[in-house]
Amino acid sequence: MALCNRVLRLKLPIQQFPNYACYQNKRTYSEKVTSMPKPVSSVETTDHLIYTHEHNALRESLRKIIDKEINPFIEKWEEAELFPAHRIFKILGSSGFLGVNKPTEYGGLGLDFSYNVAVAEELGNIRCGGIPMAIGVQSDMATPALARYGSAELKKEFLQPTIAGDKVVCLGVSEVGAGSDVASIKTKAVRKGDDYIINGGKMWTTNGTQADWMCLLANTSDGPPHRNKSLICLPMNLPGIHVTRKISKIGMKSSDTAEIFFDDVRVPCKNLIGEEGMGFTYQMLQFQEERLWGVANILTPMQTVIQETIEYTRQRKIFNQPILHNQTVHFRLAELETEVELLRSLLYRATAMYVNGSDVTKLASMAKLKAGRLARELSDSCLQFWGGMGFTSDVFVSRFYRDSRLMSIGAGADEVMLSIICKYMETLPGKK
Ligand SMILES: Cc1cc2nc3c(=O)[nH]c(=O)nc-3n(C[C@H](O)[C@H](O)[C@H](O)COP(=O)(O)OP(=O)(O)OC[C@H]3O[C@@H](n4cnc5c(N)ncnc54)[C@H](O)[C@@H]3O)c2cc1C
């Protein structure tokens, strides 16, 4: 394992997509009606729109860790409503999975974002949503801005140990009174000499009870709401930081979600990421990667749920025939599979464009919206076909039903995605 990843570290090229258009004709060659269907999410796939053998090798290494170090313990962690973040992140960090597209000088693999998408898809093989989400916070949600805009000193102190899995990070954006409306956060960081004094609080903080530091969004001036915010690396062991409660949730059980207060917390101004006042912009950019990561991550459990529903309904007989033989059942599953493939195509297209340097805000928002809606539809339809079994805690479909509900709420609710898409369509009232 270690050798395999050392090989990956040394030999993997920094992949750039030559030209997205060149892939488009290629597809028609393999679309013979008589040909056997290819596994769509299998790591063996080679004729792939964005994944190469290197992507697949990375996924295979990760799959081994998931099967050995994570999946056997899921039930225990779901029940405890906590998983050992430091232990799991150290295992993942030692193999490079927490810094796939991060600079090599800080321990990253130095690959492009398509590899993060491949890793996110593979993490979808974890048999719950909470742990992949916690990993995603560490690798793709709380660290992109630091990697892009942070000073060398900050990267050394915070990014490097986070990539290595020695430090756990959380993202402090949402507050009790500000989730969808990020611009209206109230937490303040006021300059006093060489320090910021922080007062306020954060809500819904994933990894919040275990984190060593927070990527904090705070108001650093009284200026206009899009230009008065900054991102700050905040060590979580400072006096005045109170993790007041672990929030009880209907899903994502093994992931800890905290409410946190700041009471005159003093942090050096050098912990500022990039420029003061640019925090809102940095966070919006960070959200793009978070949303694409989230879409990639949910594709795999969607496919798993369809597959397990096929297997269950094929063997379960009622009225003298397998449930699957009812046209309403197999047609519905075919419809859902079609939707999953459409979403996958949108994700790969957005990823390819992102890697090529395009602004994919509109496509990423569409993909996130579609993923949330489809997860609800798919989990509800499939759960129905399991009958009473689907209503038990013993089957994956019921866990996915609970966990995936977050997709339409977290990281920007469906309505927020619709507002962004409308902005790009120039249809928001009052905006041109
Ligand atoms: C399990 C979990 C983990 C999370 N992890 C983190 C984390 O690590 N860090 C972090 O900062 N945040 C985190 N969040 C917060 C999450 O991003 C917010 O819950 C989300 O942004 C929605 O904010 P809110 O809960 O305040 O809902 P509100 O902003 O109160 O919105 C409520 C509802 O209003 C509707 N709505 C919103 N905007 C519009 C609109 N423009 N038009 C019409 N209707 C609208 C939507 O239906 C929305 O669901 C997490 C949340 C959960 C539940």
The ligand as an SDF file (V2000), in Angstrom:
LIG
                    3D

 53 58  0  0  0  0  0  0  0  0999 V2000
  -25.2570   17.9200    8.9790 C   0  0  0  0  0  0  0  0  0  0  0  0
  -24.8520   19.3030    8.5930 C   0  0  0  0  0  0  0  0  0  0  0  0
  -23.5100   19.5930    8.4280 C   0  0  0  0  0  0  0  0  0  0  0  0
  -23.1130   20.8880    8.1000 C   0  0  0  0  0  0  0  0  0  0  0  0
  -21.7790   21.2010    8.0420 N   0  0  0  0  0  0  0  0  0  0  0  0
  -21.4090   22.5020    7.9440 C   0  0  0  0  0  0  0  0  0  0  0  0
  -20.0450   22.8850    8.0970 C   0  0  0  0  0  0  0  0  0  0  0  0
  -19.1600   22.0410    8.2930 O   0  0  0  0  0  0  0  0  0  0  0  0
  -19.7340   24.1940    8.0430 N   0  0  0  0  0  0  0  0  0  0  0  0
  -20.6660   25.1530    7.8090 C   0  0  0  0  0  0  0  0  0  0  0  0
  -20.3140   26.3310    7.7490 O   0  0  0  0  0  0  0  0  0  0  0  0
  -21.9660   24.8310    7.6400 N   0  0  0  0  0  0  0  0  0  0  0  0
  -22.3500   23.5340    7.7180 C   0  0  0  0  0  0  0  0  0  0  0  0
  -23.6770   23.1850    7.5950 N   0  0  0  0  0  0  0  0  0  0  0  0
  -24.6590   24.2430    7.3930 C   0  0  0  0  0  0  0  0  0  0  0  0
  -25.3690   24.1940    6.0680 C   0  0  0  0  0  0  0  0  0  0  0  0
  -24.5310   24.6020    5.0310 O   0  0  0  0  0  0  0  0  0  0  0  0
  -26.6280   25.0510    6.2320 C   0  0  0  0  0  0  0  0  0  0  0  0
  -27.5270   24.2560    6.9960 O   0  0  0  0  0  0  0  0  0  0  0  0
  -27.2390   25.4490    4.9210 C   0  0  0  0  0  0  0  0  0  0  0  0
  -26.4480   26.3940    4.2730 O   0  0  0  0  0  0  0  0  0  0  0  0
  -28.6430   26.0350    5.1150 C   0  0  0  0  0  0  0  0  0  0  0  0
  -28.6050   27.0680    6.0620 O   0  0  0  0  0  0  0  0  0  0  0  0
  -29.6760   27.0850    7.2800 P   0  0  0  0  0  0  0  0  0  0  0  0
  -29.6680   25.7250    7.9110 O   0  0  0  0  0  0  0  0  0  0  0  0
  -29.3710   28.2120    8.1390 O   0  0  0  0  0  0  0  0  0  0  0  0
  -31.0620   27.2340    6.5790 O   0  0  0  0  0  0  0  0  0  0  0  0
  -31.7590   28.6410    6.2360 P   0  0  0  0  0  0  0  0  0  0  0  0
  -30.7790   29.5720    5.6770 O   0  0  0  0  0  0  0  0  0  0  0  0
  -32.5620   29.0750    7.4120 O   0  0  0  0  0  0  0  0  0  0  0  0
  -32.7230   28.1870    5.0760 O   0  0  0  0  0  0  0  0  0  0  0  0
  -33.8930   27.3780    5.3510 C   0  0  0  0  0  0  0  0  0  0  0  0
  -34.5530   27.0330    4.0580 C   0  0  0  0  0  0  0  0  0  0  0  0
  -34.9730   28.2350    3.4110 O   0  0  0  0  0  0  0  0  0  0  0  0
  -35.0580   28.0020    2.0300 C   0  0  0  0  0  0  0  0  0  0  0  0
  -34.3410   29.0440    1.2880 N   0  0  0  0  0  0  0  0  0  0  0  0
  -33.0650   29.4260    1.4320 C   0  0  0  0  0  0  0  0  0  0  0  0
  -32.7360   30.4100    0.5540 N   0  0  0  0  0  0  0  0  0  0  0  0
  -33.8520   30.6310   -0.1770 C   0  0  0  0  0  0  0  0  0  0  0  0
  -34.1570   31.4870   -1.2600 C   0  0  0  0  0  0  0  0  0  0  0  0
  -33.2720   32.3320   -1.7660 N   0  0  0  0  0  0  0  0  0  0  0  0
  -35.4020   31.4280   -1.7790 N   0  0  0  0  0  0  0  0  0  0  0  0
  -36.3260   30.5910   -1.2620 C   0  0  0  0  0  0  0  0  0  0  0  0
  -36.0870   29.7490   -0.2480 N   0  0  0  0  0  0  0  0  0  0  0  0
  -34.8830   29.7690    0.2920 C   0  0  0  0  0  0  0  0  0  0  0  0
  -34.4170   26.6250    1.7700 C   0  0  0  0  0  0  0  0  0  0  0  0
  -35.4340   25.6680    1.5860 O   0  0  0  0  0  0  0  0  0  0  0  0
  -33.6700   26.3610    3.0250 C   0  0  0  0  0  0  0  0  0  0  0  0
  -33.4730   24.9850    3.2750 O   0  0  0  0  0  0  0  0  0  0  0  0
  -24.0900   21.8940    7.8800 C   0  0  0  0  0  0  0  0  0  0  0  0
  -25.4440   21.5760    8.0190 C   0  0  0  0  0  0  0  0  0  0  0  0
  -25.8260   20.3180    8.3910 C   0  0  0  0  0  0  0  0  0  0  0  0
  -27.2930   20.0370    8.5780 C   0  0  0  0  0  0  0  0  0  0  0  0
  1  2  1  0
  2  3  1  0
  2 52  2  0
  3  4  2  0
  4  5  1  0
  4 50  1  0
  5  6  2  0
  6  7  1  0
  6 13  1  0
  7  8  2  0
  7  9  1  0
  9 10  1  0
 10 11  2  0
 10 12  1  0
 12 13  2  0
 13 14  1  0
 14 15  1  0
 14 50  1  0
 15 16  1  0
 16 17  1  0
 16 18  1  0
 18 19  1  0
 18 20  1  0
 20 21  1  0
 20 22  1  0
 22 23  1  0
 23 24  1  0
 24 25  2  0
 24 26  1  0
 24 27  1  0
 27 28  1  0
 28 29  2  0
 28 30  1  0
 28 31  1  0
 31 32  1  0
 32 33  1  0
 33 34  1  0
 33 48  1  0
 34 35  1  0
 35 36  1  0
 35 46  1  0
 36 37  1  0
 36 45  1  0
 37 38  2  0
 38 39  1  0
 39 40  1  0
 39 45  2  0
 40 41  1  0
 40 42  2  0
 42 43  1  0
 43 44  2  0
 44 45  1  0
 46 47  1  0
 46 48  1  0
 48 49  1  0
 50 51  2  0
 51 52  1  0
 52 53  1  0
M  END
$$$$
